[in-house]
Amino acid sequence: MTGEMLLSFRVANHRSLREEQQLLLTPAYDEQDAPGREWQAVPVVAIFGPNASGKSNLIDAIRYMTHLVRWSFRESEPGGGMRRNPFALDSGEPSTYVVDVSIDGVQYTYGFAVDDAAVVEEWLYSYPHKRERKIFERSGDRFTYGVNTPDSVKSLEELVEPNVLLLSVGARARKDILRPVYGWFAEQRFHSPRLTMPMGMLANRLGNMRFPELQSRIVNLMRAADTGIAGFEIVEESDEELAERAERWRRLGDDFTAQRQTRLLFRHLSGSGEFALPFDGESEGTQQMFRLAVSVLPILERGGVFLVDELDTSLHTYLSAKLVQLFQDPVTNPHGAQLIFASHDSALLGRVQGRDVLRRDQIWFTEKGEDGGTQLFPLTDFKPRKEDNRERRYLTGRYGAVPNVDDELFMAALATRVDSTHVPPTVQEQQQLNTPVAD
């Protein structure tokens, strides 16, 4: 199947990811009955592990790599160095990021290493007909190229600052040989409940959707999720509201430049008729589901990678499982879009409504080593059988990646807290208590 899919991601020295860790998305089993078996990579990867084990840091590493590729040419000031987050004990060592991707049947390997000052290394290879072809290599300020790399790419060296990626410059300069890989990065989307999209931005994204029919599909998805929503509309601020808001700012001494705001209203049906609620009036679960729907459906339409930190936040297990199922099924995912998510919901390891949510080769775990570095490892390391109760095995510690809770210390901490609710009197209060009261 043609399209764009992530085959592998490797990272070293990013936050808690000290040693090189690899997330491998190529199928480990030849499951003939699995939907989408013609895909070159699995469409879903789930990462489980205790708090602070590095799940979010892995997703953040992909986000960081994507951000540098897309924006380093625009955002990096000459001589401004590199913004990065290395492992605390290895802050003097470079951080490395590498992806293997398949684009329209051709595999590419792209990566770079950066330190606090500059890009240390950068490289791009393609594998047409499964034979390696160098497009470029970079070591510091020295560049080398493959025999098929056009001179127009070589001429870009003069534009590449030490803290800017050649891929970022080349794609902006519309160099065809670099655009497939850059385009893959451009189709990634990230979602985290800690970085919520402002309501106004959400409304604008809905209004600017390239596929108008997506709005009706979002409504259908929200209705299927039993949110009670029958529809939504994007409402612009009226002239009177805009003037009133501008006047309030002027009273505060601010020379306010008025910009018309937009907001979302959700229509609900009840026995007594229809009523509307603003976005902020909906439950956290409904807000989370709506934000996910706005990102998920366009990716399913065109392909790409959707990375979600804490998928289960404010979502019922059934809803999380249904979102996963959208990516698993070629009917709803015709272009091989991929979902990579972190979760604490162990129920997703098992069966929901009579079917496995995840395949054996779609499950990964994280845990911390003695040095505080994250270890990433797949369920396949344990040679699981299809019939295993994976949720129970995980919760009983058979796969590791569970919190190491000291029961005695935990109970002692709670007991200490209970005792601390009785605050002893201060010296002054004690003196007052000991002072006789006059008759």
C-alpha positions in Angstrom: 0.0 0.0 0.0 1.4 3.4 -1.0 1.3 6.4 1.3 3.4 7.7 4.2 4.1 5.7 7.3 6.6 5.9 10.2 8.7 2.7 10.4 11.0 3.6 13.3 12.0 6.4 15.6 15.3 6.6 17.5 16.3 9.1 20.1 19.2 9.6 22.6 19.9 12.2 25.3 16.5 13.9 25.3 15.1 14.5 28.8 15.0 11.1 30.6 15.9 9.2 27.4 19.6 9.0 28.1 20.8 6.0 26.1 19.4 5.4 22.5 15.9 4.1 22.6 14.0 2.8 19.5 10.3 2.7 18.8 9.9 0.1 16.1 6.6 0.2 14.1 7.2 -2.6 11.6 4.9 -5.6 12.2 6.4 -8.4 14.4 3.7 -11.0 13.4 2.2 -12.1 10.2 -1.5 -12.1 11.3 -3.5 -13.0 8.2 -6.8 -12.0 9.8 -5.6 -8.6 10.9 -7.1 -5.6 9.1 -4.6 -3.5 7.2 -2.1 -6.3 7.0 -0.8 -4.9 3.7 0.5 -1.8 5.5 4.3 -1.6 6.0 3.9 -0.5 9.6 1.4 -0.9 12.4 -1.2 1.9 12.4 -1.3 2.2 16.2 1.3 2.1 19.0 0.4 2.4 22.7 3.0 3.2 25.4 2.2 2.2 29.0 4.2 2.7 32.2 4.2 4.3 35.6 4.2 8.0 36.3 7.5 9.8 35.4 8.8 6.7 33.5 9.3 8.7 30.2 6.2 8.0 28.2 5.6 11.7 27.6 9.2 12.4 27.0 9.2 9.9 24.0 6.3 11.8 22.4 8.0 15.1 23.2 11.2 13.9 21.4 9.2 13.3 18.2 7.5 16.7 18.7 10.9 18.4 19.2 12.4 16.8 16.0 9.3 17.8 14.0 9.5 21.4 15.3 13.2 21.8 14.3 12.5 20.4 10.9 9.6 22.7 10.2 10.7 25.9 11.9 14.5 26.1 12.4 14.9 28.1 9.2 12.5 30.7 10.4 13.0 30.8 14.2 16.7 30.3 14.7 18.7 33.4 15.2 22.3 33.4 13.8 24.6 32.5 16.6 21.6 31.8 18.9 22.5 28.2 19.7 20.0 25.3 20.0 17.2 25.0 22.4 17.1 21.5 23.7 16.5 19.3 26.8 19.3 16.8 27.3 19.5 14.3 30.1 20.7 16.1 33.2 23.9 14.1 33.6 24.8 14.3 29.9 24.2 17.9 29.2 27.5 18.2 27.4 26.7 15.4 25.0 24.8 15.8 21.7 21.1 14.8 21.4 20.3 12.6 18.5 17.0 12.0 16.6 16.4 9.6 13.7 13.3 8.5 11.7 12.9 5.8 9.1 9.8 6.5 7.0 8.1 5.0 4.0 6.8 7.5 1.4 5.0 6.2 -1.7 6.9 2.9 -1.5 10.4 4.4 -1.0 12.1 4.2 2.4 14.0 7.2 3.8 16.3 7.6 6.8 16.7 11.1 8.1 18.4 12.2 11.3 20.4 14.8 13.1 22.5 15.4 16.3 22.5 18.8 18.1 24.3 20.2 21.1 23.8 23.6 22.8 25.6 25.5 20.1 24.7 24.0 16.7 23.8 21.1 14.5 26.6 18.6 15.0 25.5 16.1 12.3 22.6 15.8 9.8 22.0 13.1 7.1 19.4 12.0 4.6 19.3 8.7 2.6 16.8 7.1 0.4 16.4 3.5 -0.6 14.8 3.2 -4.0 14.7 -0.5 -5.0 16.0 -1.2 -1.5 19.5 0.2 -2.4 21.0 3.0 -0.3 21.3 6.3 -2.0 22.9 9.2 -0.2 21.2 12.6 -0.6 23.4 14.5 1.8 25.6 14.2 4.9 26.6 17.0 7.2 29.3 17.1 9.8 29.6 20.5 11.4 30.0 23.0 8.6 31.1 20.3 6.1 28.5 18.9 3.6 28.8 16.0 1.2 26.3 14.8 -1.4 25.2 11.8 -3.4 25.8 11.5 -7.1 22.1 12.1 -7.8 21.7 15.2 -5.6 21.2 18.3 -7.8 23.6 21.3 -7.7 20.6 23.5 -6.6 20.6 21.7 -3.2 24.4 22.0 -2.9 24.1 25.8 -3.4 22.0 26.0 -0.2 25.0 25.7 2.0 25.5 29.4 2.0 22.0 29.9 3.6 22.4 27.3 6.3 23.4 28.7 9.6 25.2 26.4 12.2 21.9 26.2 14.2 19.6 25.5 11.2 18.8 22.2 9.5 19.6 21.8 5.8 16.3 19.9 5.4 14.4 22.9 6.7 16.2 25.3 4.4 15.9 23.0 1.4 12.2 22.4 1.7 11.5 26.1 2.1 13.5 26.6 -1.1 11.2 24.1 -2.8 13.9 21.5 -3.6 12.0 18.5 -4.9 14.5 15.9 -3.6 14.0 17.1 0.0 10.2 17.8 0.0 8.9 14.2 0.5 10.6 13.8 3.9 9.8 17.4 4.9 6.2 16.9 3.9 6.0 13.8 6.1 7.0 16.0 9.1 4.4 18.6 8.1 1.6 16.0 8.4 2.2 15.3 12.1 -0.2 16.5 14.8 0.2 16.5 18.5 -2.3 16.5 21.3 -1.8 16.8 25.0 -4.4 17.7 27.7 -1.8 19.9 29.3 -1.4 22.0 26.1 -5.1 22.6 25.2 -5.9 24.6 22.1 -7.6 27.9 23.0 -11.3 27.9 22.1 -10.9 30.8 19.6 -8.1 28.9 17.8 -10.3 25.8 17.8 -13.2 27.7 16.2 -10.9 29.1 13.6 -9.5 25.7 12.7 -13.1 24.4 12.3 -14.0 27.3 10.0 -10.9 26.8 7.9 -11.2 23.1 7.3 -10.3 22.1 3.8 -13.0 19.4 3.8 -16.4 20.9 4.6 -17.9 17.5 5.1 -15.6 16.9 8.0 -17.7 19.2 10.2 -20.7 16.9 9.8 -18.5 13.9 10.5 -17.3 15.5 13.7 -20.9 15.9 14.8 -21.6 12.3 13.9 -18.6 11.2 16.0 -19.7 13.3 19.0 -23.2 11.9 18.7 -21.8 8.3 18.6 -19.8 9.1 21.7 -23.1 9.7 23.6 -22.2 13.3 24.4 -25.7 14.6 23.8 -24.4 17.0 21.1 -26.7 17.3 18.1 -24.6 20.0 16.3 -22.4 23.0 16.7 -22.0 26.4 15.2 -19.2 29.0 15.1 -20.5 32.3 16.3 -18.8 35.6 15.6 -18.8 38.3 18.2 -21.4 41.0 17.4 -20.6 44.6 16.8 -22.2 45.5 20.1 -20.1 42.9 22.0 -17.0 44.0 20.3 -17.6 47.7 21.1 -18.4 46.8 24.7 -15.2 44.8 25.1 -13.1 47.5 23.6 -14.6 50.1 25.9 -13.8 48.0 29.0 -10.1 47.8 27.9 -10.1 51.6 27.3 -11.3 52.2 30.8 -8.3 50.3 32.1 -6.0 52.6 30.1 -5.2 50.1 27.4 -5.2 51.3 23.8 -7.1 48.3 22.7 -7.1 47.3 19.0 -10.3 45.4 18.6 -10.3 42.0 16.8 -13.5 40.2 16.4 -13.6 36.9 18.4 -15.3 33.7 17.6 -16.7 31.1 19.9 -18.3 27.6 19.7 -21.9 26.8 20.7 -23.1 23.2 20.9 -26.7 22.3 20.2 -28.4 19.8 22.5 -31.8 18.1 22.1 -34.0 17.4 25.1 -37.6 16.4 25.7 -38.6 20.1 26.0 -36.7 21.2 22.9 -33.3 22.4 21.8 -30.8 24.4 23.8 -27.3 25.6 23.3 -24.2 25.5 25.6 -20.9 27.3 25.1 -17.7 25.2 24.8 -16.7 26.0 28.4 -20.1 24.8 29.6 -19.5 21.3 28.4 -17.9 18.6 30.6 -14.1 18.1 30.5 -14.7 14.7 28.8 -16.8 16.3 26.0 -14.2 19.0 25.5 -11.4 16.5 25.3 -13.4 14.3 22.8 -14.2 17.3 20.6 -10.6 18.5 20.5 -9.5 14.9 19.6 -12.2 14.7 16.9 -11.1 18.0 15.3 -7.5 16.6 14.9 -8.3 12.9 14.2 -10.7 13.1 11.3 -8.5 15.3 9.0 -5.6 13.0 9.6 -7.7 9.9 8.7 -8.7 11.8 5.6 -5.2 12.4 4.3 -2.7 10.3 6.3 -0.1 11.4 8.8 0.9 10.7 12.4 -1.2 11.7 15.4 0.7 11.7 18.7 -1.4 11.9 21.9 -0.1 12.2 25.4 -2.4 10.8 28.0 -5.1 9.6 25.7 -7.3 8.4 28.6 -7.5 11.8 30.3 -11.2 12.6 30.8 -12.2 9.8 28.4 -14.0 6.6 29.2 -12.2 3.4 28.1 -14.9 2.7 25.5 -14.2 6.0 23.8 -10.5 5.5 23.8 -10.9 2.1 22.3 -13.2 3.5 19.6 -10.6 6.1 18.7 -8.0 3.4 18.4 -10.3 1.3 16.2 -10.7 4.2 13.7 -7.0 3.9 13.0 -7.0 0.1 13.0 -9.6 -0.3 10.2 -8.6 0.4 6.6 -12.2 1.5 5.9 -12.0 4.4 8.2 -8.2 4.8 7.7 -7.7 4.5 3.9 -4.4 6.3 3.8 -2.5 4.5 6.6 -2.6 7.3 9.2 -0.9 6.3 12.5 -1.8 6.9 16.1 1.0 6.9 18.8 -0.3 7.4 22.3 0.7 7.2 25.9 -1.8 5.9 28.5 -2.3 4.7 32.0 -5.6 2.9 31.1 -4.6 -0.8 31.4 -8.0 -1.9 30.2 -6.8 -0.9 26.7 -4.3 -3.9 26.9 -7.2 -6.3 27.0 -10.6 -6.7 25.2 -13.3 -4.0 25.1 -16.7 -5.0 23.9 -15.4 -8.5 23.0 -12.5 -7.5 20.8 -8.8 -6.8 21.3 -8.1 -3.1 21.3 -4.4 -3.6 20.5 -2.3 -6.2 18.7 0.6 -7.8 20.5 3.1 -5.8 18.3 1.4 -2.5 19.1 2.2 -2.4 22.8 5.3 -0.8 24.4 6.4 -0.1 27.9 8.6 2.4 29.7 10.3 2.2 33.0 13.2 4.0 34.7 16.7 2.4 35.2 18.9 2.9 38.2 20.5 6.0 36.6 17.1 7.6 36.1 17.2 7.0 32.4 14.1 5.7 30.5 14.1 2.2 29.1 11.7 1.5 26.2 10.8 -2.1 25.4 8.0 -3.9 23.5 5.6 -6.5 24.7 7.0 -8.8 22.0 10.1 -9.2 24.2 8.0 -11.5 26.4 6.9 -13.7 23.5 3.2 -13.2 24.3 0.5 -15.6 23.0 -2.7 -14.2 21.4 -4.9 -15.7 24.1 -2.9 -14.2 27.0 -4.8 -11.9 29.4 -2.4 -9.0 28.9 -4.2 -6.6 31.2 -4.0 -9.0 34.1 -0.4 -10.0 33.4 0.6 -6.3 33.2 -1.2 -5.4 36.5 0.5 -8.3 38.3 3.9 -7.1 37.2 4.7 -9.8 34.6 5.9 -7.2 32.0 7.4 -4.7 34.4 6.7 -1.0 33.8 4.5 -0.7 36.9 5.0 1.6 39.9 7.3 0.2 42.6 5.2 1.2 45.6 6.6 0.6 49.1 3.4 -0.3 51.0 4.9 0.3 54.5 6.3 3.7 53.5 3.1 4.6 51.7 1.0 3.8 54.8 3.5 5.6 57.1 3.2 8.7 54.9 -0.6 8.7 55.2 -0.4 8.1 59.0 2.0 11.0 59.3 -0.4 13.2 57.4 -3.3 12.2 59.7 -1.2 13.0 62.8 -0.2 16.3 61.3 -3.8 17.5 61.2 -3.4 18.2 65.0 -1.2 21.3 65.0 0.5 22.0 68.4 0.0 25.4 69.9 2.6 28.1 69.5 4.7 29.3 72.5 2.6 32.4 72.7 -0.7 30.4 72.6 0.7 28.1 75.3 1.5 31.0 77.6 -2.0 32.4 77.1 -3.4 29.0 78.0 -1.3 28.9 81.2 -2.3 32.4 82.3 -4.9 32.4 85.0 -8.2 34.0 84.1 -9.2 36.9 86.5 -12.4 36.4 88.5 
